[in-house]
Amino acid sequence: MKIIALLLSLSLLVLTHELGHFCFARLFKTRVRRFYLFFNWGFSILKAKKFNGKWHFLFFNSTTPDEWNEKNLAPEDQDNTLWGIGWVPLGGYCDIAGMIDETKGKDDLESEPQPWEYRSKKAWQRLCIISGGVLVNFLSALLIYTCIFAHWGKNDLPLQNAKLGYDYHQLLVDEGFQAGDVICAIDGEEMTNIVTAQHKLLLDKPQVVTVMRPVRISDTSYSGDQAAGEPVVMTIAERDTMVRVDINMSADLMTKIEPRDTNLLFTVRTPFVVKDFGPGSRAKRAGMQIGDSVVSINGEPMACYTEITPKLSELSDSIATVGLWRDGQYTTVDVEVDGKGKIGVYLMDYRDLFECTHTDYTFWQAIPVGISYGWDQMITYARSLRILFTKDGYKGLGGFGTLGGLFPERWSWYSFWSITALLALILAFMNVIPIPGLDGGHIVFTLWEIITRRKPSEKFLEVTQTVGMVILLALLVVANGNDILRWLGF
């Protein structure tokens, strides 16, 4: 399911990106020779082109017939694009005539610039063409967020509504945080939103974090009248309360945290409540029911799934006595734990268990909300990239395994569209980085031409394109190499 979701998401992102280039190219009457979803090294799954008044198709083909070639077509068909689907799902491309990119070099161009070529267009037109992919990715992300809020509304868990508090990354534990703490202020600014608190902890180098901490206190009371000869009985009752604690931060978390852990500074302590059962569930076979809340394992009390799941892993390939809270009563069942420490249950999300604030929007109301949310996501992502320049920053790079891991194991349209919108923003931002081979490199060269009135030579563009592709391939190797090392447990 993760693979299907990733491929579908990447397909949408590639199509929208390349369509941005395509639409601006056609707007300025520039030929687009080929438009491909995925790369077609060796052969194509599909080729399609319209000429002589009808569409022609080729399937699983490695060569293109001579009658399809641009120079052999009638003048009215020479502008027609060859559309295709490749077999290597690493991206796609839009082959714009007269442009030096990953599909061709200087020697592939016509000896003299033609009026329908990219290189013959005015600099501002070329800037629009090369920026079109980034622009469309950014706008599509904002549109997706708008549609998400219009369809599903917006659910937020106020920080204080997490009844069991939060679990904290070891770095924060070392700073003085404890499991169950609830952040209420950072540097004197009141915190009500989980995401805002995460970002401020990671990006703003806070000095003082104020938390509400659960503590157990004893209340002592006396009964009986000693003067009247009655025995005095002392009673001690324990109760939980919350106390306010200031934690003085000693370090910039960004310089210490592992890049892969930046989204795990703290997580909601969520009860282990059964939402559904997996195929062949051992828990269901043992008698567990939907809605059961696990509160102990082998008689040891446990409050949340971050305590329960490690305990189950310790009991792999054995039988665990699971204590349940069901319909206001405590009961136990004996459950077989498999070799991976699983019992075959799906758990309720904290949003299903704690009181969230829900806001519904019409489509028109969702537009400013979607734009604001998308812009905040972009800014946060851009600011967080400074972690790549720390000592172990390269470890934060992830490839297709990391991207696939973003998607849930069970299909969810809400998750799919939310992740696709985020990936669209990431793709837009990454493509404006001024590396030759990316859109950002072309944008820089075009802006240089507009400012200086001097156009870089085709030889220079070809050399920088080659250098850029080497850099990008190296980044691709490192990113996917990191995924392999994580999979192997390093």
Phi, psi and omega in degrees: 000321177297319181295316179299314181297317180296314181297318179295317180296312180298322178299315179296319181294317179296314181300313181294320180298308183290329175295330175299314176297315185299312185296318178290325177298313180291329177301323181259023174056045176254134182288140172244108187288317182221144175229115186235133165268121186071163182270151188241045177298120178091306179202168180243146173290320181214140169230141179214136179207143180257124173201161185055032174083005179209163180276142177238141185230144172229136180243137177048058186240142180256346181232159178249125181303151182302325183291349176274341186292143187306315186290339181266000181270159174296152183308322182288346181256354186291341177277350186289139182272142170272120181260141182207162173236120178275186183246355181253104188281059180249009181148222180179181181203159177235106186277096183270127183301133175080017181239130177277115180214201183291347183265345183196160178244193184299322184289346180274352182275158173298150182299325177240137179302137179256151184299337181265011181264154178302316185291346179269351184278160178295155186300319182292329177290319177296324177297320178295317182297313185285336179272351186300322181295314179298315182299314182292321177299317181294314181293324179293325177297315179296322178294318179297315178299320178300314180293324177299312181292326179291324184273312186259346187075196183230125177250128176232137173262108175304141183310317186286350183273357175281099191296333180262004181078211187224153169263143188241148175300150183304326178301320179285327175299318178296334178280346179122001177287152177231151176302132182101344177298148175236118180291130178241342178201147175232118184051042176083351180270123181298136180248129176234346186245133183298312183297316179300317180296318177302312183295319181293322177298319187277323192254339190255007179048060185294153179262316183227128176244127180259130181234156168261123188245129177287130176225154178256124180241159181251130174257124181255132178224156182236146176226154182102150182246105183296325181294331180269008178084010179272143178292141178268124181249126177265129179242131178246120178244132179261144177211157178266142175215173181245134177240151182270128183229133175263130179248120178274118182281139184252351187210160172281111185301327183299330182278349184246330188284146173294135183306326183288347185258009188296336180265008185237033178300318172206149182228153181293129173284105188252131176301152179274084183248128185286124176262322181196174181242145175278171179301134179062032185301127177288328179295317179295320180296330181279349178112004177291153183233158175298133182099348177297140177246117180283127183235355177201154174231122183051040177083354181269117182297138179216140189261331189215170186291335178290344173265324187283315184297319175298324179295319178296324178297324177294336184259023180306141179058038176214181179253128180249138173273110186260121177273130187237148169252113185225121178052042176080008180229151179265134177213168179230152173222150177263121186238134173285129178258129183283182184294344179258008180078023182252152176239004172085042178232151168256139187257151174290142175286155181299335178292338177276347188250328183252160184286113178256158173265126181244133178234127175264147180227145164284169180301318183290324176291330183285340183301303180296328178293316179295319179296314180297316181295316180297319180295318178298320178297319179296313181297317180297317179297316180298317180293325183287346182292346179296343177295336179292342182260011173274178187306312182252029185300328181299337180292343179282347178290140178224150181257216185291332176295319178295317179297316179297326180292345178290333185274146180287162180290330179253143186295133176217118180296324179299312179295318181301311183288325178297315181291321178297319178297317179297317179296326177296319177295318179297316179298317179298314182292315182297328183284346176266358173296130188285061174256126176304136185107332172263165178302326181300324177296314178297321180298317180297314180297322180290319177296321176300318179296318180297320183285315187266347185065022179238124183268128177301145181290157179295328178294317178299316180297322180294317181295313181295326177297318179295315179299316180299319180294325177296316178299315182295320178295323178296317178297322179296318179295315180297314183298312181285333173296320176300319178300318181294318180296321178295320180296327179277354175095012179269000000 
